[in-house]
């Protein structure tokens, strides 16, 4: 790989001749692939992928490559994420019941990690400034089967105005110069220059300035990048320490981790509490991660006031759902599910969602996905969402239908299935290898195809 000359010179000066040689040589090695198992599933290790090479710092992480059309991936049992990127979610260590913000969340690797750790308890707000990427984020959240995630589409400043001191934890996986992505995406080198990290740092300071406004007293902020540039890493953390009341909470080292370099910033020793992953020292493309805490103890949230100006399609409550619409959902759920789902009904247009309990007021926000997508409200009927296939367990459906590998492919192609022994009309969960992957509509022996057209192959 032909690296930019300025890049080679910069890191030779920073690392010294010996280490720089090993670091730069790593760019000529193949990129490493990894994946995570989904702890939201009943038996996460029930996959066909090899689990022989675990990632030591990621409880559900392994080295290996995922087939995007395999049942393990389609059913949300695995998420493809390169090894070093998995350190971020592990350091965040989100807990069930917390209120968490993933501020720069697309495409969803960190959010799915957080959601898995939260076990569908608490609230995760996954935000992405770019609408197209926010929709991709929502799709990945859907496949992962997370039920407590609200996907928003805002710049950090707009979000901070609405949600001051709202979060126990905030993850800022900041847009960066992407030096750790050169092996995976050589095109990233085309827009790199010696001044590019400083330009990225300006944007990162703007993001962090807004992020800390949303952090509760006593809360945790995790900052990460996939670049090696001190301007975006150690120097950014030194700036944050100077411009906030946050302090660094040292990360416990495991094999392959290196301390951050205080000498690359202002020399303060606490910067060594952050961690660097280097591609010449461990499997992965490289990452920088720092965990910080805010002093104090969070106060009890004030009772939510109803916003009379809230637009119905974004309201954070079931006042936007009519009695008839609520009845349509309840009748379908009673007929097809074995358990009652908890949360608050809300809708966007004809789409019905289940907002997680204790969610912040999102009535003033641009929301892409306000919780679990339940389905579509049609005239006199309810049509279930594909989200239910991956968010619910097979035992939560009254009727499941196991399909073989050929039928799995046919259904994902958009074809119907035949089950002459099944009578009546109902929704069914289709499974392959005991993994739910789609909803079907049974009509007297025929399972009609309602697989989303955008997911068909």
Secondary structure, DSSP 8 states (H G I E B T S, - for coil): ----HHHHHHHHHHH-HHHHHHHHHGGGS----EEEE-TTSTTTT--SS--SSB-TT-TTEEE----TTSHHHHTTSEEE--GGGHHHHHHH---TT-EEEETT-TTSHHHHHHHHHHTT-SEEEEE-SSHHHHHHHHHHHHHHT-SSEEEE---HHHHHHHSTT-EEEEEEE-----GGGTTT-GGGGGG--TTHHHHHHHHHHHHHHHHGGGEEEEEEEEEEES---TTTTHHHHHHHHHTSSEEE------TTEEE--GGGTT--GGGGGSEEE-TTTSSSS-EEEEEEEE-S-----------TT--GGG-SSGGGS-HHHHHHHHHHHHHHBSS---SEEEEETTEEEEE-TT----TTS-EEEESEEEEEEETTEEEE-THHHHHS-GGGBS-EEE--HHHHHHHHHT--EE-TT--SEEEEEEEETTEEEEEEEEETTEEEE---GGG--
